[in-house]
Amino acid sequence: MKHLARMVLISIIPFAVFMVMLYGEIDFILEPRVSPASNMSSQEWLQTFRQLATYGIIASWIVTLIWYDMGQWFFKVNDWRAANRRAVWGLLFLVPVGAFALTSYFTPQAQEGAFWAYLFYFINNVTIYYLGTVLLSPPAFMYTPLGATVIRHWR
């Protein structure tokens, strides 16, 4: 039951990021600042951003669940220093970064304001993976993510 609760908490993070993306990033920041190329309307450009951002959020969420599952059921260790799994965590971190690169590449050209879209792609993807792994990793791997020893110093 404890594992199910952690997986639900891991799923709440991308949902929260998705809601911020829908109601914060698009409406308040991107819509007034993005000026798409002449062959596309502003609403079409924002719809494309919404779709691509959703793909990045889903990819980051899935890789976060994969990290949790691997740490909980596949890696067997009781001490995170002996686990030597930071390389695996780092390789999985490449998925959100890769999703950022792909979504940025497939985002339609804009005359101005595309920087904000790229920034939000990166922040959304990395936030989901990093917070999910640093706060909700299995106990044996709770200090594996970079910076986890500082963030989780109370344990």
TORSE-533678 format. One record per residue: x, y negated, z negated of N, C-alpha, C in turn. Coordinates in steps of 0.2 Angstrom, whole numbers, padded with zeros to 4 digits, always signed. Last residue first. Example, Ala and Ser with C-alpha at 12.3 -4.5 7.8 and 13.67 -1.06 7.14 Angstrom:
// TORSE-533678
+0064+0011-0035+0068+0005-0036+0064+0000-0039;+0066+0028-0039+0062+0022-0039+0066+0016-0039;
END
This chain:
// TORSE-533678
+0082-0067-0035+0081-0060-0037+0087-0057-0039;+0084-0080-0033+0081-0079-0039+0080-0071-0040;+0090-0081-0020+0094-0081-0026+0091-0079-0032;+0085-0082-0007+0082-0077-0012+0086-0076-0018;+0093-0091+0000+0086-0092-0001+0083-0088-0006;+0106-0086-0001+0104-0092-0004+0097-0093-0005;+0104-0073+0005+0107-0074-0002+0106-0080-0005;+0100-0077+0017+0095-0074+0013+0098-0074+0006;+0109-0081+0027+0106-0086+0022+0101-0083+0017;+0105-0069+0038+0110-0074+0036+0106-0079+0032;+0098-0054+0031+0098-0059+0036+0103-0065+0033;+0101-0045+0020+0104-0044+0026+0104-0050+0031;+0094-0045+0008+0100-0050+0009+0103-0049+0015;+0085-0035+0009+0083-0041+0008+0088-0047+0009;+0087-0021+0011+0089-0026+0016+0087-0033+0015;+0080-0015+0001+0087-0013+0002+0091-0017+0007;+0067-0020+0002+0071-0022-0004+0079-0020-0002;+0063-0026+0019+0063-0021+0014+0068-0022+0008;+0059-0044+0021+0063-0038+0022+0062-0033+0017;+0053-0056+0019+0049-0050+0018+0053-0044+0021;+0061-0067+0021+0057-0067+0015+0054-0060+0014;+0069-0065+0032+0072-0067+0026+0068-0067+0020;+0060-0061+0042+0065-0056+0039+0068-0058+0033;+0051-0071+0043+0048-0065+0042+0054-0060+0039;+0059-0082+0046+0055-0082+0039+0053-0075+0038;+0065-0078+0058+0069-0079+0052+0065-0079+0046;+0054-0076+0067+0058-0070+0065+0062-0072+0059;+0047-0088+0066+0044-0082+0065+0048-0076+0063;+0057-0097+0070+0054-0098+0063+0051-0091+0061;+0060-0094+0083+0065-0093+0078+0062-0093+0071;+0048-0098+0089+0051-0091+0090+0056-0089+0084;+0047-0112+0086+0041-0106+0085+0044-0099+0085;+0059-0117+0091+0057-0118+0084+0052-0112+0082;+0058-0115+0105+0064-0112+0101+0062-0112+0093;+0046-0121+0109+0047-0114+0110+0053-0111+0105;+0049-0134+0105+0044-0130+0101+0044-0123+0103;+0059-0138+0114+0060-0138+0107+0055-0134+0103;+0052-0137+0126+0058-0132+0124+0059-0132+0117;+0043-0147+0124+0040-0140+0125+0046-0135+0123;+0051-0158+0123+0047-0156+0117+0045-0149+0118;+0057-0159+0136+0061-0157+0130+0057-0155+0124;+0047-0163+0144+0048-0156+0144+0052-0154+0138;+0045-0177+0145+0042-0174+0139+0043-0166+0139;+0043-0180+0163+0046-0182+0156+0042-0178+0151;+0040-0172+0173+0043-0178+0174+0046-0181+0168;+0042-0155+0173+0038-0161+0171+0043-0167+0172;+0040-0138+0179+0044-0145+0179+0039-0150+0177;+0033-0125+0169+0033-0129+0175+0037-0136+0174;+0043-0112+0162+0039-0118+0161+0039-0123+0167;+0052-0102+0164+0045-0102+0167+0041-0108+0166;+0062-0106+0155+0064-0105+0162+0057-0106+0166;+0056-0106+0143+0059-0112+0145+0060-0112+0153;+0054-0092+0142+0048-0097+0142+0050-0104+0145;+0067-0087+0142+0062-0085+0147+0057-0090+0148;+0072-0093+0130+0076-0094+0137+0071-0093+0142;+0064-0088+0120+0064-0095+0121+0067-0097+0128;+0067-0074+0122+0060-0077+0123+0060-0084+0124;+0080-0075+0117+0079-0073+0124+0072-0075+0126;+0077-0078+0104+0081-0082+0108+0080-0081+0115;+0070-0066+0100+0067-0073+0100+0071-0078+0104;+0081-0057+0103+0074-0056+0106+0071-0063+0106;+0092-0059+0095+0092-0061+0102+0086-0061+0105;+0089-0053+0083+0088-0060+0083+0088-0063+0091;+0093-0040+0085+0086-0042+0086+0084-0049+0086;+0107-0043+0083+0104-0041+0089+0097-0042+0090;+0106-0046+0069+0108-0051+0074+0106-0049+0081;+0102-0034+0064+0098-0040+0063+0100-0045+0068;+0113-0027+0067+0107-0025+0070+0102-0031+0069;+0123-0033+0060+0123-0033+0067+0117-0031+0070;+0119-0030+0047+0118-0037+0049+0119-0038+0057;+0120-0018+0041+0115-0019+0046+0114-0026+0049;+0127-0012+0030+0131-0014+0036+0126-0015+0042;+0125-0006+0018+0120-0005+0024+0124-0006+0030;+0132-0011+0008+0134-0004+0011+0130-0003+0017;+0125-0022+0005+0132-0023+0007+0134-0016+0011;+0113-0017+0000+0113-0020+0007+0120-0021+0009;+0110-0001-0006+0114-0007-0007+0115-0010+0000;+0103+0010-0002+0101+0007-0008+0105+0000-0009;+0097+0017+0013+0103+0014+0009+0100+0011+0003;+0093+0022+0029+0092+0024+0022+0099+0022+0018;+0083+0016+0041+0089+0015+0038+0088+0017+0031;+0069+0019+0043+0074+0023+0047+0081+0022+0044;+0059+0013+0035+0059+0020+0037+0064+0023+0040;+0063-0001+0033+0059+0003+0028+0060+0011+0029;+0071-0005+0043+0073-0006+0037+0070-0001+0032;+0062-0003+0054+0068+0000+0054+0071+0000+0047;+0051-0011+0050+0050-0004+0050+0057+0000+0050;+0057-0024+0050+0054-0021+0044+0053-0014+0044;+0060-0024+0064+0065-0025+0059+0063-0022+0052;+0047-0024+0070+0052-0018+0071+0058-0019+0066;+0042-0036+0065+0039-0029+0063+0044-0023+0064;+0050-0044+0073+0050-0044+0065+0047-0038+0062;+0046-0041+0085+0053-0039+0083+0054-0040+0076;+0033-0046+0085+0034-0038+0086+0042-0037+0084;+0035-0059+0084+0032-0056+0079+0033-0048+0079;+0042-0063+0095+0045-0064+0089+0042-0060+0083;+0032-0060+0105+0038-0056+0105+0042-0057+0098;+0022-0069+0101+0021-0062+0100+0027-0058+0100;+0028-0081+0104+0026-0079+0097+0025-0072+0096;+0030-0080+0118+0036-0080+0113+0034-0079+0106;+0016-0080+0122+0021-0074+0123+0027-0074+0119;+0013-0093+0117+0010-0087+0114+0014-0080+0116;+0020-0100+0126+0022-0101+0119+0019-0095+0115;+0013-0097+0138+0020-0095+0137+0022-0095+0130;+0001-0103+0135+0001-0096+0137+0009-0094+0136;+0004-0116+0133+0000-0113+0128+0001-0105+0129;+0010-0120+0145+0014-0120+0139+0010-0116+0134;-0002-0119+0153+0004-0114+0154+0009-0114+0148;-0009-0129+0148-0012-0122+0147-0006-0117+0149;-0002-0140+0151-0003-0138+0144-0005-0131+0143;-0003-0140+0165+0003-0139+0162+0003-0137+0155;-0017-0142+0166-0014-0136+0168-0007-0134+0165;-0018-0155+0160-0021-0149+0157-0019-0142+0159;-0011-0162+0170-0009-0162+0163-0012-0156+0159;-0009-0154+0186-0013-0159+0181-0010-0158+0174;+0003-0154+0198+0000-0151+0193-0003-0156+0188;+0011-0161+0207+0007-0155+0210+0003-0152+0204;+0020-0170+0201+0014-0172+0204+0009-0167+0207;+0024-0163+0184+0026-0165+0191+0019-0167+0195;+0018-0170+0169+0019-0165+0173+0021-0168+0180;+0022-0178+0155+0020-0180+0161+0022-0175+0167;+0020-0178+0138+0022-0174+0144+0018-0177+0150;+0015-0185+0127+0021-0186+0129+0023-0183+0136;+0001-0182+0123+0003-0189+0125+0010-0190+0128;+0003-0167+0122-0002-0171+0127+0000-0178+0128;+0013-0165+0112+0014-0164+0119+0010-0167+0124;+0008-0170+0100+0014-0171+0102+0015-0171+0110;-0006-0167+0097-0003-0173+0094+0004-0175+0097;-0009-0155+0104-0014-0161+0104-0010-0167+0102;+0002-0146+0103-0001-0148+0109-0005-0154+0109;+0006-0146+0089+0011-0147+0094+0007-0149+0101;-0007-0143+0083-0003-0148+0081+0002-0150+0087;-0015-0133+0087-0019-0139+0085-0014-0144+0083;-0007-0123+0092-0013-0125+0096-0015-0131+0094;+0004-0122+0083+0005-0124+0090-0001-0126+0094;-0003-0119+0072+0001-0126+0072+0002-0127+0079;-0007-0107+0075-0012-0112+0074-0009-0119+0074;+0006-0100+0077+0001-0101+0082-0004-0106+0081;+0010-0101+0064+0014-0104+0069+0009-0105+0075;+0000-0092+0058+0001-0099+0056+0005-0103+0061;+0003-0080+0064-0003-0083+0065-0003-0091+0063;+0016-0078+0060+0015-0080+0067+0008-0083+0068;+0013-0076+0046+0018-0081+0048+0017-0083+0055;+0005-0065+0045+0002-0071+0043+0007-0077+0046;+0013-0053+0047+0008-0055+0052+0005-0062+0051;+0019-0052+0035+0023-0053+0041+0019-0056+0047;+0008-0049+0027+0011-0055+0026+0016-0057+0032;+0006-0036+0033+0001-0041+0033+0004-0048+0032;+0018-0030+0028+0016-0031+0035+0011-0036+0037;+0015-0031+0014+0021-0034+0017+0020-0035+0025;+0004-0022+0013+0004-0029+0011+0009-0033+0014;+0010-0010+0017+0005-0013+0021+0004-0020+0020;+0019-0008+0007+0021-0009+0014+0016-0012+0018;+0010-0006-0004+0015-0012-0004+0017-0013+0003;+0004+0006+0000+0000+0000+0000+0004-0006+0000;
END
